[in-house]
Amino acid sequence: MDALTDAAGQTLRSYLEQFTPVPGDAWEAFYACFAPRELPKGAFFARPGSPATDIAFLVAGTMRAYVTDDRGAEYNKTLHVAPGFAGPYSALTTGCTNQVSVQALEPCRLLVADYRRLEGLYDRFPALERFARKLAERYFAAKEQREIALVLLDAEARYAAFRQSFPGLESRIPQYHVASYLGITPTQLSRIRAKRGK
């Protein structure tokens, strides 16, 4: 195992153990499912219409998950910042056709695994199934909070919440991606930033 992979593995194990303790045998079986991958800025991890088989652990970098309407307009639904998992979750868990693009906004270092292979470990290792459940609960809660914010908060309050949730990210990615995530136009974002003296 090279130094890069070893460091990535340490990052992944630390991430897992934020959720639940993972015994050594469970960790070894889990980690054996992953292989390192580099994703250049602008490259895609998943595209609509393609089979969804893999899930990624983001070791370094930022990715976006977005949908495109029939006019070609893009809407950023999720921003994935390392460390954390990324992928077309709905397609992976349901087996339905993928409708989401997952793209690198920065050069990314990933650990990639076949999702079904990971699922196959849950019966053998309850700690891994517990981790998966707690991770799903976290993502569900985050999704619900985002939906509530889009309905109840004005654009300036959503921007403030974004800065709190993703400190420093707006200096690393194009502003139009931030605007899309907030559900506003780039012009609106520029006005908010000017008002705040940014």
C-alpha positions, 0 to 999 in steps of 0.5 A: 500500500503506497503512502497516498492510499494509506493516508486516504485509508486513515482519513476514511477510518477516522470518518467512519469512527465519527459515527460508530466504532469499527472493529478491525476485521470489519474495517479490513473487509470494508477498506478492501472494497476501495481503490484510489482514483484521481478526478481532475477539475471538471471531470465527472464521477457520474452522469445521467442515464449511465449505470450507477454502481460506484460510490466515492469517499472524497479524501480531498477536493469538492464535488457537486451533484446537480440536475439539468432541466429540459432547457439545459439549466443546471441546478446544484442540489448538493455540494460534497466537501472532503471528507465525506461520501459522494455519488448518485445515492438515489440510483445506487439505493433504488436501482433506478436510472441515474438522473444526477450529474456528479462533477469535480469542482476542484481536483479530487482524490477519491476512494471508490467502491462498488456499492453492492459490494459494500452492501454485501458486508452489512450482514457480516459486520453489524458495525458497518450496517450501523455506520451506513444507517447513521450516515443515511440519517445524517444525509436525510436530516441535511436534505430536509434542512436544505429544503426548509431553508429554501422555503423559509429563509430569504436569499441573504439568510441562505447565504449566511447559512452557506458560509457557516456550513461551508467555511472558505468554500466560496473562495475555491469554487466559481460564484455561479455554483454558489448561487445555483446551490442557494437557488438565486442568480449570480447577480443576486449573489453579487448584490448580497456579497456587496451589501455584506462588504465581501 
